[in-house]
Each structure stands twice: as C-alpha cells, then as structure tokens.
C-alpha cells in the first residue's frame, strides 16, 4: 500500500538502548557457528508475504542492569535474513499501527519465522457535492469502535491528512471529519479488512463564506472588524477579526454580527450546500 504510511508513535517493545546498531552482514551470509533469522510477515495465514513498510527489530531476551532491552539489530527489508550468534532473542515487527512480538531460540542454522499482522490500509478524502475538499482545509481523526458506543475515547490516529494511507489493525472504526474550523463536522463508521486498502469518501454539506462589512453595497470592506457568526438560537459558531474573514459553515441559517468603531451591525443569511459566496453587512 504505497502512499504516505503513518507509523505508530512508540513501539510495543521498550525503547532501544542508546548505542549504534551494528551493521548486519550480507544476506544469507555463511558465517561458521552463527545462526540466520529468516523473517517474513503476512496479513493472514494463507496470504502472500507483505512486501514493504515493515520494521524489524531484534532485542536481547533479557533487560540489562538499567531495565532496558538492548537493540541488537534493526532491518527495514520486507524479508530480511539476519545473521546472529546462537541464543535467545526477542523479535518485534511493526507495520503501521500493527505489531507483533515473539521470543525465538536461535541455533547455528537457519530459523524461519513467519508473523501474522492482520493489518489493513485506510485512505480518506472529503467532498462537497462532487468537488474534492483541498487537503489543507480538512482533517480526520480515527477512533476505535463505533460512534454509537457510549464512553469517551481518545483518538487512535489524530490529524490524518486527506490522501494519506493509515495502516491499522483489522476491525471497526469511526472517523470524525472536520472541514474548516467551525461547525462542519461529519462522523462515519467504517470497517477495515486485513490485506485490503479501504478508500473512504466523507461528504460534507457546507460552503465557504466570506464576510464583509461595507459602508455601501458592493463597497470596500472595513478593516478592524470583529465578527461573530451565530445560529438563529444565539449559539456562537465562529468569531474572528479582519476585513475579509472566511469561514466554512454547514448548510443552514445564521446571523452575522459585525463590530466596528464601537458600533454593532448584523444581518441574517443562509448557507446553501456547495455554494460558496460573500455575505455583506452594510454599516447603517
């Protein structure tokens, strides 16, 4: 799954000791008295091997005097052959937010170890009607489970950019999509399957509105204007200061309140899905 891959913030294993990782010998190197760890990972029992995006780490099987598991080798090849002295090791493999760990006992021969990583890819984009929302105007957060389950949960992956591929364990998730920074928020449940890339399109019903306070209709916008956008019930949706503030609003009815030089002006307006436009408030 090629595009941008989002990796976990921290590995499941303890952090590597602060030291240079020794360079691995050439693949399949025949070193007398040494063993070879031949490593592969799959999405499932009967699936082909994963061919990219893997990070392999081999640790000592016991912590040192500081309680740290020393990192012996790190390899980013999909199917590495790691030459090591016979002994016990802990092998950790990470693939996006999916990881597995296993203790192995290596002898002076080739030990083939295959890991199962039930991971799937998730790629998200946002649209208004048939128009794709620009990447810099929308963001997504991924949560475990369904939006209809009770209880507060922290996001599994916050601030996912449109078009990035996130590698996560197979399962059910929900996405919170924020278009702009006002009230255009959409929630959507999705299912991710192991070994598959799931493309999700989230549709917002919103528009980009530019606010202007003018002395006369069609006139120049007045600078240093403080703005508030309210619902008909008086709830504040967005506040800003400037001559031409832009705000993304869900479709519906609103009131724009402009404050300039100690005076207050207001106007009601409607937002129609996909119809960007200007709202002029006349300073009278």
N, C-alpha and C positions, 0 to 999 in steps of 0.2 A: 504494500500500500504506500505508494511513493510520496505524496506531497509532504508538507510540514508535519513531523511527528512530535507530539507533545509527550515528554517523558515525565516520570514521577519526580517530585521534589527531593525525596530521600529514598535510598534503597531499603529493602526489608532487613538486610544484614547490617551489623554495626559498621560505622564508617571505617574506611581503610586507614591503616597506620600511616603516619606522615613519613613516607620514605619513597624512594624511586622504585617503581615496579620493574623488576628485572625483565630484560628483553627475552621473548620466547624464542627457542630455537626454531629452525625452519620446519615447515610442516612435514610430518612423517619422518622426522629425523631419527635415525637409528643410533641411539646412544646406549652403549652397553650398561646394563644394570639399572636403566631408567624405565619408567612406565610412560604410556601415552594415554591421555584422556581424550577420547574421540567424542565430541559433543554435538548433539542435534536437538532441535525443538520443533514441535508440531502444534497445530491448532487443536487437533483431536487425535484419537487413536489410529484412525485409518485415513489420515490426511497427509499430503506431502509435507516435506520439511519447510519451515519458514526460511526464507532466503535473504532477508535483510532486516535491519532495525534491532538486532539482538545485542545485548551487552552481557558478556560472560565474566564472572569474577570467581576466582578460586581463593579460598581463605584457609588458613591453618584451622585445624579442627578444635583447637583449644585456645582460650584467650591468654594473652601474655600477662605479665605482672600488673599492667595497667588496666586489665579487663578488656583489652581491645583484641579483636580477631585480626591477625595480620593478613593483609592482602598479599597473596603470593603471585598471582597472575591476573591480568585483565585482557580480554580479547573481544573485539567487535566484529570478527568474522562470523558468518552465519553458522558454519560447521567447522569450528577450529579443532585442531589436533594439538593438544598441549602436553609437552614433554616435562615430566616431573619425577623426582625420586620416589620410590615406593613409600607408601604411608597413607595416613587418613587425612582427608580434606573435606571442606565444605564447598560445594559448588552452588553458585547463585546465578540465575539468569533473569534478566529484566527485558520486557518488551512493552514499551509504553508504560501504562499503569498496571500491567500484569507481570507477576514474577513468580518464581518457584525456587525452592532451595532443597538440597539433598546432600547427605553425607556419603562419601564414597571411600572405599578402601582400595587403593591402587597398588598393584603388584608390578613386577618387572615384565609387563606385557601390555597389550592394548586393551583398555577398558572402554567399551562403547556405552555411553549413557544418553538416553533419549528422554526429553522432558515434554510434557503436555502443557501448553499455555492456551487455554480457551479464551482467546482474545478476538475482538472484532474492532473494526475501524468505524468511526463516526465523523461525518463531514456535514457541516451545516451552512445554510445560506438563508438570507431573509429577502422577502419580496413585498412590494406593494403593488397589487394587481399583477401585471406581467413584467414589471420593472424590478430588476435586482437592486437591493439596497447596497450602496457603497460600503466597502469593508470598514472604513473609518467612522461610519455612522451607526454601526450596530455591533452588539457584543452578546455572547451567550455564556450561560453558566450551566453546568451539568450536575445533576443531583441523582443519587441512588434511589431507586424505588419509583413510586408513583406520586404525582402531585396530590392525589386524593387520600393518601395515607396521612394519618394525624402525626403531630410532633414536629418540632423544629429540627432541621438538619443543615449541617454545613455543606457547602458545595464541594463536590468531588473534584471538579475542574472549573475554576472561575476564569472569567475573561477570555473565553475562547474566541479567536478571530474567525470571521467567515472564511471558508475555504480550507482551513487547517484540518488535518486528519488527527483525531484523538484516538489512541489505542487504549481500550478499556476492557475489563472482563465481560464476558457474555452475560446478558441479563437485561432487566427492565430499568429504565432511567426516565427522568423528565428534564426538560430543558426550559430555562427561563430566558427569554429573548428580550433585550432592551434596545429599542430603536430610538436614538436620541437619549436625552436625559430628563424627559418629563414623564408623560403617562402612557406612552405606547409600549406596553408590556404584554407579552404573549407567553403562555405556558403550554407545553406539549409533552405528552407521554410517548416514549419510543421504545423499541426493542432492538437490542444489538445481538447479532449471532456470531458465533466463533468462525473465524476464517473468512468473513464477508465484510465488505465496505458498505455501510448504510448511509445513503445520502438523504438528508432531511431538509425540506424547504419549509420555512415558517413564514406565514403570511400575516403581515400587519395591515390593519385598516386605519391608515393615518395619512398625514400630509405635512409638508414643511411650510410653516407660516412665518413671514417676515413682518414685524411690527414697525409702524412709523407714526410719529406724532408730527403733524404738519399744521402750519398756520392756515393754509387753504388747500382744498383738494388738489392732488397732483403736485403739491409744492415740495420744497426741500424738507428733509427730516430734521427735527430739532435735536441738537446734541444734549448730553447730560440728562437724559430722561430715564426715570426709574419706572420699570414696568412690572405689573403683576397680571398673570392670567388666571382667571377664576372659573369654576364651574357655576352653573345657574344657582346652585345651593350655597355658593360662597366659599367653597374649598379652594385653597391656593394650589395651583398646579405648577406654576413656574414663576420665578422672579429673576429679573436681570436689569442691567443698566446699560444704556447705549442708544445710539440713533437708529440702528438697524438690527435689533436682536432677532435671531432666527430660532424658532422652537418647533420641535416635532410634536404634534398633538394627535391623539386618537380622534376619529371622526365624532362629531357631536357639537353641542352648543357651548359657547364660552363668553366671558366678558373680559375685555382688555382694559386695564386701568393704567393710565399714564400720569406721572407726577413730574412737573417741570416748573422751576422757579416758584415753588410754594403753591401752585395750583394743581387741581386734580381734574382729569378728563377721562371719560370712559366710553366704550362702545361694545355692543354685543355683536357676535359673529358666529358663523357656522363653519365647521371643518368638514369637507367632503373627501371621502377616501380617494387618495391618489391625485388630488387636485391641489398642487402647491400654489401659493399666492401671497399677496400682501394684504395686510389689514391696516388701513389708515384711520387714525384717530385725529379729528380736527380740533385744534386748540381754541375752542369757543365756549 
